[in-house]
């Protein structure tokens, strides 16, 4: 993982609601309407948070057709494991271009 990917991950997990979403999706994959109801959140706001999590590569969405023929988008956690420590940050820092 490079510094840009780690920065996206930090950004995605910097909001408490996105951490709650990750917790809900870790329990089980859920379709958007179910997740919005579970989170007590509007679907547009939920989609905004899910987009951040998808961009960071820690959740994935996929469409499925229900028995009634309705298209449903399910989200699930993509497993990851990061050991964050000063040594990792030192190594990542070597590849950050100078600012300004």
PyMOL commands that set and color helices and strands:
alter all, ss='L'
color gray80, all
select helices_A, chain A and resi 3-12+16-27+32-39+43-55+86-93
alter helices_A, ss='H'
color red, helices_A
select strands_A, chain A and resi 30-31+59-65+71-77
alter strands_A, ss='S'
color yellow, strands_A
deselect
rebuild
show_as cartoon
